[in-house]
Amino acid sequence: MTNNGKIALAALAGVAVGAIAGVLLAPASGKETRQKLAGKLEDAKDEVADAVKSTVKKTQKAAKEAAETAQEATNGQA
């Protein structure tokens, strides 16, 4: 994982922890708190899924470019 990926993951984790702490510490009934927490967790799950998809796409693109560069280099050697 690149440094940018690690930073993004740490930021997402921080947002999730902050949201959960905010919901748990806010004065509300148990049912309201559980509903808010479920919503925040769903949002965090979506953000992580988006970040993973983005990282996979970037990795695939980089691998494709590396393979093309290697192919070009070996064609010049033949």
Buried (B, 14 or more C-beta within 10 A) or exposed (E): EEEEBEEBBEEBEEBBEEBBEEBEEEEEEEEEBEEBBEEBBEEBEEBBEEBEEEBEEEEEEEEEEEEEEEEEEEEEEE
